[in-house]
Amino acid sequence: MNNKIVTFGELLLRFSKDHRYRLVQGRELSGNYGGSEANVAVSLATLGEDVEYVTRVPDTPVGRAACMKLREFNVGTNHVMYGGQRLGSYYYEESAGMRSSKVIYDRANSAFYDLKPQMFDWNTILKDASVFHASGITGAISKGSADATFEALDTADKMGLTISFDINYRKNLWKYGAEPKETLSRMLEYADVVFADVIEYEYITGRQVPFTATDSNYKMPVEKYRQWFDEIHERFPRCKKWLMGMRNMISSSHNTLTAVLWSEGKLYFTRIYDILDIVDTMGVGDAFLAGMLHSINTFPRDDQRCLDYSLAAAALKNSISGDFNLSTDDEILNLMNSDN
């Protein structure tokens, strides 16, 4: 039985200042590798899954070092393509107090940006896989990366793989002329498992059900969410599981976090984490999705347990610096089963 999970996306170098400095302060920048689909791959590999990550990086010390970092965490890089001029990057200004975080992308003309159709042999890449994961980011970067994503989705569909998709709407990336909502909707038509946060679901559906919890005693509007996801499923009937992460940022170091899962006609809720002393919120959504993909393999007939596990994985990511969630299965289970 094939159990390999293949993820596809752009591997990035993240630059930020230490001590929560603004980008205009200080003299030194710290670097971390990341990127949504790479974050999912590292989380899955840390949880013991067989994962292969597919991307294109420059054949330079920077590009090779990025792949070496993934291999440190047991992520397969056998199908990484080397070429192009540069690795994509982004600058991240951490939030502090009541000041929000800021992201500045530098991805134009990267090795991944310059993808062309038919660069990847998807039949070979996916032949031993059971799950293919992609996100809306690859549809946003360039026409070439969007074309490559649709090629992969078509192949995965024809080969009968489970297709996982993160909506990941990044409005500042859509610069090559495609209509974001139309492109994302076409990608959603392939998906069996979908993740997004509240804002991204609001963007796709045009409907709002805000999450305003200030502590763990918040009462969820169950019927509103049930109606919302029933309507989404009517529009995209292939999808079997819709996972939504919900975060309320009370301050930079104090967030509430929960999630909702619609699975084959039933709606599941879980606890609300009241998270203090946050270290890094980058990659929390990727931790959600990785937790769900792992728990589907581990608890295949227990949707409530899958949701509880996914949320615990995401909550723990808030305690880890960098893009990758390095929480172990034992740590996630301990938090999930605790009262705190």
C-alpha positions as CSV (number, residue, x, y, z in Angstrom):
1,M,0.0,0.0,0.0
2,N,1.3,3.4,-1.0
3,N,1.6,5.9,2.0
4,K,3.8,8.6,0.6
5,I,2.7,12.2,0.8
6,V,4.0,14.6,-1.9
7,T,3.9,18.3,-1.4
8,F,4.6,21.0,-4.0
9,G,5.5,24.6,-3.6
10,E,8.1,27.3,-3.4
11,L,10.9,26.9,-0.9
12,L,11.7,30.4,0.6
13,L,14.4,32.1,2.7
14,R,12.8,34.2,5.5
15,F,14.7,37.2,6.8
16,S,13.8,38.9,10.0
17,K,15.3,41.0,12.8
18,D,15.9,39.6,16.3
19,H,14.4,41.1,19.4
20,R,11.1,42.0,17.6
21,Y,12.9,44.9,15.9
22,R,11.2,46.6,13.0
23,L,12.8,46.0,9.6
24,V,14.3,49.5,9.7
25,Q,16.0,48.9,13.1
26,G,19.2,47.1,13.9
27,R,22.0,45.8,11.7
28,E,21.6,42.1,11.5
29,L,19.1,39.9,9.7
30,S,18.3,36.3,10.8
31,G,17.5,33.7,8.1
32,N,15.2,30.7,8.2
33,Y,13.9,28.4,5.4
34,G,10.2,28.0,5.0
35,G,7.3,28.2,2.7
36,S,3.8,26.9,3.2
37,E,4.1,23.5,1.5
38,A,7.6,22.9,2.8
39,N,6.3,23.7,6.3
40,V,3.6,21.0,5.8
41,A,6.3,18.5,4.6
42,V,8.6,19.1,7.6
43,S,5.7,18.8,10.1
44,L,4.6,15.5,8.5
45,A,8.1,14.1,8.4
46,T,8.6,15.0,12.1
47,L,5.4,13.0,12.8
48,G,6.9,10.0,11.0
49,E,5.2,10.3,7.6
50,D,7.0,9.4,4.4
51,V,7.1,12.8,2.6
52,E,8.5,14.0,-0.7
53,Y,8.8,17.7,-1.4
54,V,8.8,19.0,-5.0
55,T,10.1,22.4,-5.9
56,R,12.7,24.2,-8.1
57,V,15.7,26.0,-6.6
58,P,18.8,27.5,-8.1
59,D,21.9,25.3,-8.4
60,T,23.8,27.5,-6.0
61,P,25.1,27.1,-2.5
62,V,21.9,28.9,-1.3
63,G,19.6,26.5,-3.2
64,R,21.5,23.4,-2.2
65,A,21.6,24.5,1.5
66,A,17.8,24.9,1.4
67,C,17.3,21.3,0.3
68,M,19.9,20.1,2.9
69,K,17.8,21.8,5.6
70,L,14.8,19.8,4.5
71,R,16.7,16.5,4.5
72,E,17.8,17.2,8.1
73,F,14.1,16.6,9.0
74,N,13.8,13.5,6.8
75,V,11.9,15.2,4.0
76,G,12.6,13.6,0.6
77,T,14.1,15.9,-2.1
78,N,14.6,13.3,-4.9
79,H,12.4,15.3,-7.3
80,V,13.7,18.8,-6.6
81,M,14.6,20.5,-9.8
82,Y,17.7,22.7,-9.9
83,G,17.8,25.8,-12.2
84,G,17.0,29.4,-12.4
85,Q,18.8,32.4,-10.9
86,R,17.7,32.9,-7.3
87,L,15.8,31.5,-4.3
88,G,12.6,33.3,-3.5
89,S,12.5,35.1,-0.1
90,Y,10.4,37.2,2.2
91,Y,11.0,39.7,5.0
92,Y,9.0,39.2,8.1
93,E,8.6,41.9,10.8
94,E,7.3,40.3,14.0
95,S,4.4,41.7,15.8
96,A,4.8,43.3,19.2
97,G,2.3,44.5,21.7
98,M,-0.6,46.0,19.6
99,R,1.6,46.3,16.5
100,S,0.7,43.7,13.8
101,S,3.3,41.7,11.9
102,K,4.3,42.6,8.4
103,V,5.4,40.4,5.4
104,I,7.3,41.8,2.3
105,Y,7.7,39.3,-0.5
106,D,10.7,39.1,-2.8
107,R,9.7,36.3,-5.2
108,A,9.7,37.8,-8.7
109,N,12.0,36.0,-11.1
110,S,12.9,33.3,-8.6
111,A,13.6,29.7,-9.7
112,F,10.1,28.8,-8.9
113,Y,8.6,31.9,-10.4
114,D,10.2,31.0,-13.7
115,L,8.6,27.5,-14.0
116,K,7.4,26.4,-17.4
117,P,4.8,23.8,-18.3
118,Q,5.9,20.2,-18.4
119,M,9.1,20.8,-16.4
120,F,8.1,18.1,-13.9
121,D,7.3,14.4,-14.8
122,W,4.4,14.1,-12.5
123,N,3.6,10.5,-13.4
124,T,7.0,9.5,-12.1
125,I,6.9,11.8,-9.1
126,L,3.4,10.6,-7.9
127,K,3.6,6.9,-8.8
128,D,4.3,5.7,-5.2
129,A,2.2,8.4,-3.5
130,S,-1.2,8.2,-1.8
131,V,-1.7,12.0,-1.1
132,F,-0.8,15.1,-3.1
133,H,-0.7,18.5,-1.4
134,A,-0.6,21.9,-2.9
135,S,-1.9,25.4,-2.1
136,G,-3.3,28.5,-3.7
137,I,0.1,30.2,-3.4
138,T,1.5,28.3,-6.3
139,G,-1.5,29.6,-8.4
140,A,-0.6,33.1,-7.4
141,I,3.2,33.4,-8.0
142,S,3.3,33.3,-11.8
143,K,1.5,31.8,-14.8
144,G,4.2,29.1,-15.0
145,S,3.8,28.0,-11.4
146,A,0.0,28.0,-11.8
147,D,0.3,25.8,-14.9
148,A,2.6,23.4,-13.1
149,T,0.1,23.2,-10.3
150,F,-2.8,22.3,-12.6
151,E,-0.6,19.7,-14.3
152,A,0.1,18.1,-11.0
153,L,-3.6,18.2,-9.9
154,D,-4.7,16.7,-13.2
155,T,-2.1,13.9,-12.9
156,A,-2.9,13.2,-9.2
157,D,-6.6,13.1,-10.0
158,K,-6.1,10.6,-12.9
159,M,-3.9,8.4,-10.7
160,G,-6.6,8.4,-7.9
161,L,-4.6,10.1,-5.2
162,T,-6.2,12.0,-2.3
163,I,-5.7,15.7,-3.0
164,S,-5.1,18.1,-0.2
165,F,-5.4,21.8,-0.8
166,D,-4.8,24.9,1.3
167,I,-6.6,27.9,-0.1
168,N,-3.8,30.2,1.1
169,Y,-5.1,33.4,-0.5
170,R,-2.2,35.9,-0.6
171,K,-3.6,39.0,-2.3
172,N,-0.2,40.7,-2.7
173,L,1.1,37.8,-4.9
174,W,-1.4,37.9,-7.7
175,K,0.3,40.1,-10.3
176,Y,0.4,38.2,-13.5
177,G,-3.2,38.8,-14.6
178,A,-5.1,35.8,-13.3
179,E,-8.4,36.3,-11.4
180,P,-7.6,34.9,-7.9
181,K,-11.1,33.7,-7.0
182,E,-11.6,32.0,-10.4
183,T,-8.2,30.2,-10.2
184,L,-8.6,29.2,-6.6
185,S,-12.1,27.8,-7.3
186,R,-10.7,25.7,-10.2
187,M,-8.1,24.3,-7.8
188,L,-10.8,23.6,-5.2
189,E,-12.7,21.4,-7.7
190,Y,-9.9,18.8,-7.4
191,A,-9.7,18.7,-3.6
192,D,-10.6,16.0,-1.2
193,V,-9.3,17.7,1.9
194,V,-9.3,21.5,2.2
195,F,-7.9,23.8,4.8
196,A,-8.2,27.6,5.2
197,D,-8.6,30.2,7.9
198,V,-11.9,32.2,8.4
199,I,-10.8,35.1,6.2
200,E,-10.0,32.8,3.2
201,Y,-13.3,31.0,3.5
202,E,-15.0,34.5,3.6
203,Y,-13.1,35.5,0.5
204,I,-14.2,32.4,-1.5
205,T,-17.8,32.4,-0.3
206,G,-18.5,36.1,0.2
207,R,-20.1,35.2,3.6
208,Q,-18.8,36.2,7.1
209,V,-19.0,34.3,10.3
210,P,-16.3,36.0,12.5
211,F,-14.5,34.4,15.4
212,T,-14.3,36.9,18.3
213,A,-13.3,34.8,21.3
214,T,-11.3,36.6,24.0
215,D,-11.0,33.5,26.2
216,S,-11.8,29.8,26.2
217,N,-15.4,30.3,27.4
218,Y,-16.6,31.7,24.0
219,K,-19.8,30.0,22.6
220,M,-19.4,29.0,19.0
221,P,-22.3,29.8,16.7
222,V,-22.8,26.2,15.7
223,E,-25.7,26.5,13.3
224,K,-24.1,29.4,11.3
225,Y,-21.0,27.3,10.7
226,R,-23.1,24.2,9.8
227,Q,-25.1,26.2,7.2
228,W,-21.9,27.8,5.9
229,F,-20.2,24.5,5.2
230,D,-23.2,22.8,3.8
231,E,-23.4,25.6,1.2
232,I,-19.6,25.3,0.4
233,H,-20.0,21.6,-0.1
234,E,-22.8,22.1,-2.5
235,R,-20.5,24.2,-4.6
236,F,-17.6,21.9,-4.4
237,P,-19.1,18.4,-3.8
238,R,-15.9,16.4,-4.3
239,C,-14.4,17.6,-1.1
240,K,-14.9,15.2,1.9
241,K,-13.3,17.2,4.6
242,W,-13.3,21.0,5.1
243,L,-11.0,22.2,7.9
244,M,-11.2,25.8,9.1
245,G,-8.7,27.4,11.6
246,M,-9.9,30.3,13.6
247,R,-7.6,32.8,15.4
248,N,-8.4,36.0,17.3
249,M,-5.4,38.1,17.9
250,I,-5.9,39.9,21.2
251,S,-2.3,41.1,21.2
252,S,0.9,40.0,19.6
253,S,1.5,37.6,22.5
254,H,-2.1,36.6,23.3
255,N,-4.3,34.7,20.8
256,T,-7.2,32.5,21.0
257,L,-7.3,29.5,18.6
258,T,-9.8,26.9,17.6
259,A,-11.0,25.0,14.5
260,V,-14.0,23.5,12.9
261,L,-14.2,20.3,10.7
262,W,-17.0,19.5,8.3
263,S,-16.6,15.8,7.3
264,E,-19.0,13.9,5.1
265,G,-22.0,15.8,6.2
266,K,-21.2,16.2,9.9
267,L,-19.8,19.2,11.7
268,Y,-17.2,18.9,14.5
269,F,-16.0,21.4,17.0
270,T,-13.1,21.3,19.5
271,R,-11.7,23.3,22.4
272,I,-10.5,26.9,22.3
273,Y,-6.9,27.4,23.3
274,D,-6.1,30.6,25.1
275,I,-2.5,31.1,24.1
276,L,-0.2,33.4,26.0
277,D,3.6,34.2,25.5
278,I,3.5,33.5,21.8
279,V,7.0,32.9,20.2
280,D,6.1,32.8,16.5
281,T,2.8,32.5,14.6
282,M,4.3,31.9,11.2
283,G,3.3,28.4,9.9
284,V,0.4,27.8,12.3
285,G,-2.0,27.1,9.5
286,D,0.5,24.6,7.9
287,A,0.7,22.9,11.3
288,F,-3.1,22.6,11.3
289,L,-3.1,20.9,7.9
290,A,-0.2,18.6,8.6
291,G,-1.8,17.5,11.8
292,M,-5.0,16.7,9.9
293,L,-3.2,14.7,7.2
294,H,-1.3,12.7,9.8
295,S,-4.3,12.1,12.0
296,I,-6.4,10.9,9.0
297,N,-3.8,8.1,8.7
298,T,-3.6,7.5,12.4
299,F,-7.3,7.8,13.4
300,P,-9.0,7.1,10.0
301,R,-12.5,6.7,11.4
302,D,-12.5,9.2,14.3
303,D,-13.1,12.7,12.9
304,Q,-13.3,14.3,16.3
305,R,-10.0,12.9,17.3
306,C,-8.5,14.2,14.0
307,L,-9.8,17.7,14.7
308,D,-8.5,17.7,18.3
309,Y,-5.1,16.5,17.2
310,S,-4.8,19.1,14.4
311,L,-5.7,21.9,16.7
312,A,-3.2,20.8,19.3
313,A,-0.5,20.6,16.6
314,A,-1.3,24.2,15.6
315,A,-1.4,25.5,19.1
316,L,2.1,24.1,19.8
317,K,3.5,25.8,16.7
318,N,3.0,29.1,18.5
319,S,5.8,28.1,20.9
320,I,8.4,27.4,18.2
321,S,10.6,29.9,16.4
322,G,10.8,29.8,12.6
323,D,8.3,28.4,10.0
324,F,8.6,24.7,10.8
325,N,6.5,23.0,13.4
326,L,8.9,20.6,15.1
327,S,6.4,19.3,17.7
328,T,6.5,15.5,18.1
329,D,3.6,13.2,18.2
330,D,4.0,12.6,21.9
331,E,3.9,16.4,22.6
332,I,0.8,16.9,20.5
333,L,-1.0,14.0,22.1
334,N,0.0,15.2,25.6
335,L,-1.5,18.6,24.9
336,M,-4.6,17.2,23.2
337,N,-5.3,15.0,26.2
338,S,-4.6,17.6,28.9
339,D,-6.9,20.1,30.6
340,N,-4.4,23.0,30.1
